[in-house]
Amino acid sequence: MTEASLAQALLSFGGVKGSVISFGIEFLAGAMLGNRGSQIGRGVMTIAIDPAALGTERADEHVARLVREMHEAGVRTPGERTATRLEEAEARGEFELDDEVYEMLVRLASEFNVNPQ
């Protein structure tokens, strides 16, 4: 295996805690899928947890309380900033577009004789 192919592996997020969570999931997935440490041909595993199956009757209330407590502590939830920015842009009738995507769309419009304005 080349160094370049190793560089394409997904990196964990969240510093030390993210690395520990990533390691735990990798460990479980490898054991369940029969991976013996190979860097090539790793399987894909999805873990879905139904809170009701665990006896958590009011998971939605628990999550709402947790989010409220996070907000009260001044902490944003994952994706909240992006959601807020999208809502604000939509209210203005706008949306964000990467420069590369915009340039590709202008090029395609030109190829198909469409006025991008």
Secondary structure, DSSP 8 states (H G I E B T S, - for coil): --HHHHHTS----SHHHHHHHHHHHHHHHHHHHT--S-SSS---------GGGGT-TTHHHHHHHHHHHHHHTT---TTHHHHHHHHHHHHTT-----HHHHHHHHHHHHHTT----
